[in-house]
Amino acid sequence: MGKVVVTGRIPEAALETLRAEHEVDAWAGSESIGREELLARVAGADAVVSLLTERVDGELLDAAGPQLKVVSNVAVGYDNIDVPACTERGVTATNTPGVLTEATADIAFGLILMATRRLGEGERLIRSGQAWKWGMFFLLGSGLQGKTLGIVGMGGIGQATARRARAFGMDVVYQSRSEIAPGVAAELGARRVELDELLAVSDVVSVHCPYGPATHHLIGAEQLAAMKGTAYLVNTARGPIVDEAALAAALRDGVIAGAGLDVFEKEPQVHPELLDLENVALVPHLGSATVETRTAMAVLAAENSLAVLRDEQPPTPIG
């Protein structure tokens, strides 16, 4: 029986899956585990089930020891994991793609609606107790029918967001490292373009690409200036893909009409200028936050760990 260290609270179904075959040391604190505590706990672990709040680097891998076989991230993104360091030490790294696609696309489209229809502003007005009265020009937003959605990163979540856009009568363009399958492109009516064209023609730009050195501040002041003045930006991928300071300035100065953010550069911190703006909807990294999705993510991470410890191919290895 091996030792599995879980770095944060995960659904009980995943813990039961792990306990059926191995000893489990799971952090149960309401706050994220401290770094020193984490390094101490992973010592002697055969598997580590990690949350995106924990940095898995050479220091942690060495603290675990040479018997460590697998790191299973409970997330589709894995910018918190030093994958080359894992490879160098013979440790398999896995993530949880697929199971959070629909939930994250729901949040992306929810933010599109919040931003374009000014729903956050409306709710804040009601809760503030201010007097209000219906009028023809009261809190006017922007409709989506006949507008263009530009998707940056056309993986599973991008495609799921495009399907929702089509249901709302939107046209779709996308920028991605590779073309999607012809049948999918036909279903979505999606046209592949370069980022410059996408920014210029889109009424809403939704970010779904992975985060890494090549996409750090992919959307900055120059890209925001290239968007329509009536356009909106939504980010449900990773915070540092968007330059928050540049976005705050663009929203303040009317360079673009509005934005919706589920992720932030330095979570849980939010750029203070964004907090003072009415034309941005802000939610605290809720992309996969449904009971069903978070359970499926954790169980998949557990299954990845168990497979490697059985010397089997894990369902969803990174790379």
C-alpha positions as a printed NumPy array, in Angstrom:
array([[  0.   ,   0.   ,   0.   ],
       [  1.41 ,   3.357,  -1.069],
       [  1.06 ,   6.846,   0.347],
       [ -1.045,   9.473,  -1.432],
       [ -0.853,  13.086,  -0.294],
       [ -3.782,  15.363,  -1.206],
       [ -2.817,  19.031,  -0.961],
       [ -6.296,  20.456,  -0.289],
       [ -9.93 ,  19.643,   0.33 ],
       [-11.526,  17.548,  -2.428],
       [-14.898,  15.731,  -2.656],
       [-15.256,  12.63 ,  -0.505],
       [-15.947,  10.417,  -3.533],
       [-12.375,  10.99 ,  -4.73 ],
       [-10.917,  10.311,  -1.283],
       [-12.867,   7.061,  -1.072],
       [-11.513,   6.051,  -4.479],
       [ -7.964,   6.603,  -3.244],
       [ -8.475,   4.971,   0.164],
       [ -9.69 ,   1.784,  -1.483],
       [ -6.107,   1.067,  -2.534],
       [ -3.734,   3.327,  -0.598],
       [ -3.06 ,   5.27 ,   2.579],
       [ -4.271,   8.85 ,   2.127],
       [ -2.971,  11.973,   3.855],
       [ -5.409,  14.736,   2.889],
       [ -5.149,  18.357,   3.985],
       [ -8.494,  19.267,   5.568],
       [ -7.902,  22.9  ,   6.487],
       [-10.286,  25.594,   5.25 ],
       [ -7.312,  27.66 ,   4.058],
       [ -4.703,  26.562,   1.518],
       [ -1.884,  24.508,   2.981],
       [  1.248,  26.473,   3.868],
       [  4.384,  25.82 ,   1.865],
       [  6.465,  24.449,   4.745],
       [  3.632,  22.193,   5.861],
       [  3.205,  20.957,   2.295],
       [  6.908,  20.151,   1.895],
       [  6.852,  18.209,   5.155],
       [  3.707,  16.264,   4.304],
       [  4.809,  15.106,   0.842],
       [  7.912,  13.372,   2.228],
       [  7.676,   9.695,   1.319],
       [  4.632,  10.133,  -0.922],
       [  4.117,   7.798,  -3.869],
       [  1.5  ,  10.116,  -5.366],
       [  0.513,  13.739,  -4.89 ],
       [ -2.969,  14.96 ,  -5.785],
       [ -2.495,  18.706,  -6.177],
       [ -4.8  ,  21.699,  -6.411],
       [ -3.997,  24.654,  -8.66 ],
       [ -3.202,  26.715,  -5.539],
       [ -0.081,  24.643,  -4.872],
       [  3.195,  25.066,  -6.736],
       [  4.646,  21.707,  -7.785],
       [  8.294,  22.375,  -8.599],
       [ 11.697,  20.777,  -8.161],
       [ 11.767,  21.678,  -4.477],
       [  8.506,  19.856,  -3.794],
       [  9.422,  16.861,  -5.936],
       [ 12.741,  16.495,  -4.127],
       [ 11.014,  16.896,  -0.754],
       [  8.736,  14.007,  -1.703],
       [ 11.658,  11.755,  -2.584],
       [ 12.694,   9.427,  -5.405],
       [  9.791,   7.018,  -4.813],
       [  7.281,   9.631,  -6.042],
       [  5.597,   8.335,  -9.195],
       [  2.796,  10.725, -10.069],
       [  1.437,  14.239,  -9.548],
       [ -2.265,  14.489, -10.38 ],
       [ -3.497,  18.061, -10.796],
       [ -7.195,  18.649, -10.057],
       [ -7.496,  21.152, -12.907],
       [ -7.253,  21.244, -16.676],
       [ -4.646,  24.021, -16.54 ],
       [ -1.266,  23.047, -15.134],
       [  0.752,  26.254, -14.992],
       [  1.291,  25.475, -11.287],
       [  3.268,  22.34 , -12.231],
       [  6.857,  22.33 , -13.471],
       [  6.316,  19.551, -16.012],
       [  9.994,  19.403, -17.166],
       [ 11.044,  18.965, -13.513],
       [  8.596,  16.058, -13.226],
       [  9.898,  14.487, -16.435],
       [ 13.495,  14.876, -15.296],
       [ 12.692,  12.919, -12.134],
       [ 10.594,  10.26 , -13.83 ],
       [  7.355,  11.542, -12.292],
       [  4.176,  11.364, -14.383],
       [  2.093,  14.546, -14.389],
       [ -1.646,  14.449, -15.137],
       [ -4.535,  16.899, -15.331],
       [ -8.336,  16.758, -15.647],
       [ -9.438,  17.906, -19.109],
       [-12.895,  17.294, -20.514],
       [-14.896,  16.974, -17.312],
       [-15.069,  20.741, -16.699],
       [-15.717,  21.813, -20.297],
       [-19.45 ,  22.476, -20.077],
       [-19.354,  24.134, -16.657],
       [-16.597,  26.536, -17.708],
       [-18.346,  27.356, -20.982],
       [-21.473,  28.142, -18.94 ],
       [-19.501,  30.639, -16.841],
       [-17.925,  32.168, -19.956],
       [-21.305,  32.75 , -21.504],
       [-22.716,  33.918, -18.203],
       [-20.012,  36.577, -18.073],
       [-20.757,  37.545, -21.669],
       [-24.361,  38.169, -20.669],
       [-23.381,  39.945, -17.456],
       [-21.065,  42.304, -19.317],
       [-23.164,  43.006, -22.395],
       [-26.473,  43.366, -20.507],
       [-24.965,  45.187, -17.489],
       [-26.405,  42.662, -15.048],
       [-23.781,  43.308, -12.374],
       [-24.518,  47.021, -12.467],
       [-28.232,  46.355, -12.175],
       [-27.855,  44.061,  -9.177],
       [-25.522,  46.485,  -7.397],
       [-28.041,  49.261,  -7.962],
       [-30.867,  47.236,  -6.423],
       [-28.783,  46.132,  -3.43 ],
       [-27.555,  49.673,  -2.776],
       [-31.097,  50.808,  -2.044],
       [-30.887,  53.634,  -4.545],
       [-34.103,  54.864,  -6.108],
       [-34.629,  53.715,  -9.692],
       [-37.334,  53.856, -12.301],
       [-37.825,  52.009, -15.587],
       [-37.109,  54.124, -18.645],
       [-36.352,  53.675, -22.334],
       [-32.684,  54.489, -21.81 ],
       [-32.176,  52.975, -18.349],
       [-29.086,  50.707, -18.125],
       [-29.081,  49.973, -21.846],
       [-26.834,  47.1  , -22.819],
       [-25.926,  45.419, -26.061],
       [-27.697,  42.493, -27.74 ],
       [-25.824,  39.444, -29.049],
       [-27.914,  38.394, -32.035],
       [-26.035,  38.989, -35.279],
       [-22.85 ,  39.928, -33.422],
       [-19.462,  38.199, -33.686],
       [-17.809,  36.189, -30.935],
       [-14.04 ,  35.863, -31.208],
       [-12.622,  32.857, -29.374],
       [ -8.934,  32.855, -28.442],
       [ -8.045,  29.171, -28.039],
       [-10.466,  26.758, -29.7  ],
       [-10.052,  23.691, -27.526],
       [-12.932,  21.896, -25.854],
       [-14.043,  24.847, -23.728],
       [-13.727,  27.272, -26.632],
       [-15.851,  24.994, -28.814],
       [-18.47 ,  24.584, -26.073],
       [-18.633,  28.372, -25.71 ],
       [-19.028,  28.679, -29.496],
       [-22.017,  26.301, -29.387],
       [-23.693,  28.55 , -26.85 ],
       [-22.933,  31.576, -29.008],
       [-24.54 ,  29.95 , -32.028],
       [-27.68 ,  29.319, -29.982],
       [-27.776,  33.077, -29.32 ],
       [-27.486,  33.847, -33.032],
       [-23.844,  34.916, -32.997],
       [-21.208,  34.42 , -35.687],
       [-17.943,  32.826, -34.567],
       [-14.318,  33.433, -35.48 ],
       [-11.412,  31.85 , -33.655],
       [ -7.658,  31.982, -33.257],
       [ -5.887,  28.78 , -32.31 ],
       [ -2.603,  26.972, -32.803],
       [ -4.307,  24.506, -35.103],
       [ -7.512,  24.247, -37.075],
       [-10.457,  22.438, -35.583],
       [-11.951,  19.458, -37.418],
       [-13.854,  20.457, -40.574],
       [-17.068,  18.914, -39.272],
       [-16.849,  20.88 , -36.026],
       [-16.05 ,  24.084, -37.903],
       [-19.101,  23.537, -40.113],
       [-21.329,  22.809, -37.109],
       [-20.189,  25.999, -35.39 ],
       [-19.951,  28.115, -38.511],
       [-16.51 ,  29.027, -37.189],
       [-13.788,  30.676, -39.243],
       [-10.124,  30.58 , -38.243],
       [ -8.338,  33.955, -38.326],
       [ -5.187,  35.544, -36.96 ],
       [ -5.423,  37.321, -33.613],
       [ -5.229,  40.796, -35.169],
       [ -8.265,  40.141, -37.363],
       [-10.164,  38.498, -34.516],
       [ -9.685,  41.564, -32.317],
       [-10.75 ,  43.914, -35.104],
       [-13.986,  42.139, -36.082],
       [-15.277,  40.714, -32.8  ],
       [-18.008,  42.25 , -30.683],
       [-17.054,  39.939, -27.822],
       [-13.613,  38.353, -27.326],
       [-13.554,  35.273, -25.073],
       [-10.202,  33.882, -23.887],
       [ -9.794,  30.097, -23.628],
       [ -6.129,  29.412, -24.445],
       [ -3.655,  27.705, -22.074],
       [ -1.336,  29.89 , -20.033],
       [  2.435,  29.793, -20.539],
       [  5.309,  32.067, -21.533],
       [  3.89 ,  32.462, -25.049],
       [  0.511,  33.656, -23.77 ],
       [  1.617,  35.845, -20.851],
       [ -0.139,  39.199, -21.387],
       [ -1.326,  37.995, -24.788],
       [ -4.05 ,  40.6  , -24.375],
       [ -2.412,  43.905, -23.43 ],
       [ -2.799,  47.579, -24.218],
       [ -2.003,  47.122, -27.916],
       [ -4.533,  44.331, -28.371],
       [ -7.242,  46.164, -26.414],
       [ -6.724,  49.229, -28.588],
       [ -7.226,  47.019, -31.652],
       [-10.711,  45.999, -30.465],
       [-13.898,  47.848, -31.31 ],
       [-14.835,  50.591, -28.891],
       [-18.167,  48.783, -28.444],
       [-16.567,  45.375, -27.782],
       [-16.296,  43.295, -24.621],
       [-13.512,  41.043, -23.281],
       [-14.182,  37.883, -21.244],
       [-11.489,  35.742, -19.593],
       [-12.195,  32.356, -18.   ],
       [ -8.796,  30.786, -18.793],
       [ -5.921,  32.088, -16.634],
       [ -5.509,  35.576, -15.243],
       [ -2.017,  36.458, -16.521],
       [ -3.111,  35.998, -20.149],
       [ -4.644,  39.468, -19.775],
       [ -2.657,  42.484, -18.596],
       [ -4.982,  43.616, -15.794],
       [ -3.509,  47.095, -15.511],
       [ -3.927,  47.638, -19.246],
       [ -7.48 ,  46.292, -19.1  ],
       [ -8.389,  48.603, -16.215],
       [ -7.065,  51.579, -18.189],
       [ -8.954,  50.517, -21.331],
       [-12.207,  50.153, -19.41 ],
       [-11.713,  53.456, -17.6  ],
       [-10.898,  55.35 , -20.789],
       [-13.636,  53.81 , -22.937],
       [-11.221,  51.965, -25.226],
       [-13.595,  48.977, -24.976],
       [-17.13 ,  48.856, -23.634],
       [-16.786,  46.294, -20.877],
       [-15.344,  43.03 , -19.597],
       [-16.096,  39.913, -17.576],
       [-13.398,  38.144, -15.546],
       [-13.43 ,  34.813, -13.722],
       [ -9.636,  34.707, -13.287],
       [ -7.019,  37.216, -12.18 ],
       [ -3.292,  37.808, -12.478],
       [ -2.489,  37.45 ,  -8.777],
       [ -5.399,  35.506,  -7.33 ],
       [ -7.055,  36.114,  -4.961],
       [ -5.971,  39.734,  -5.42 ],
       [ -7.769,  41.812,  -8.041],
       [ -6.254,  44.926,  -9.59 ],
       [ -7.691,  47.73 ,  -7.394],
       [ -8.689,  49.89 , -10.37 ],
       [-10.967,  47.122, -11.644],
       [-12.873,  47.15 ,  -8.361],
       [-13.843,  50.784,  -8.891],
       [-15.247,  50.27 , -12.395],
       [-18.9  ,  49.581, -13.175],
       [-18.278,  48.191, -16.668],
       [-16.578,  44.98 , -15.568],
       [-18.197,  41.857, -14.093],
       [-15.941,  40.09 , -11.569],
       [-16.45 ,  36.569, -10.197],
       [-14.   ,  34.52 ,  -8.057],
       [-12.729,  31.695, -10.311],
       [-16.041,  29.838, -10.556],
       [-15.468,  28.238, -13.966],
       [-15.699,  24.646, -12.744],
       [-17.693,  25.383,  -9.588],
       [-20.567,  22.928,  -9.777],
       [-20.937,  19.958,  -7.45 ],
       [-20.985,  17.587, -10.407],
       [-17.938,  19.056, -12.12 ],
       [-15.694,  19.416,  -9.086],
       [-16.527,  15.839,  -8.073],
       [-15.729,  14.541, -11.565],
       [-12.443,  16.467, -11.6  ],
       [-11.326,  15.071,  -8.255],
       [-12.336,  11.507,  -9.11 ],
       [-10.457,  11.72 , -12.422],
       [ -7.359,  12.987, -10.592],
       [ -7.673,  10.06 ,  -8.172],
       [ -8.016,   7.605, -11.065],
       [ -4.929,   9.087, -12.693],
       [ -2.908,   8.512,  -9.52 ],
       [ -4.196,   4.973,  -9.035],
       [ -3.428,   4.015, -12.618],
       [  0.204,   5.139, -12.371],
       [  0.645,   3.395,  -9.013],
       [ -0.612,   0.211, -10.699],
       [  1.968,   0.758, -13.456],
       [ -0.833,   1.482, -15.926],
       [ -1.317,   4.361, -18.363],
       [ -3.255,   7.168, -16.647],
       [ -6.46 ,   8.355, -18.366],
       [ -5.279,  11.943, -18.886],
       [ -1.5  ,  12.455, -18.771],
       [ -0.108,  15.911, -19.483],
       [  1.551,  15.982, -22.879]])
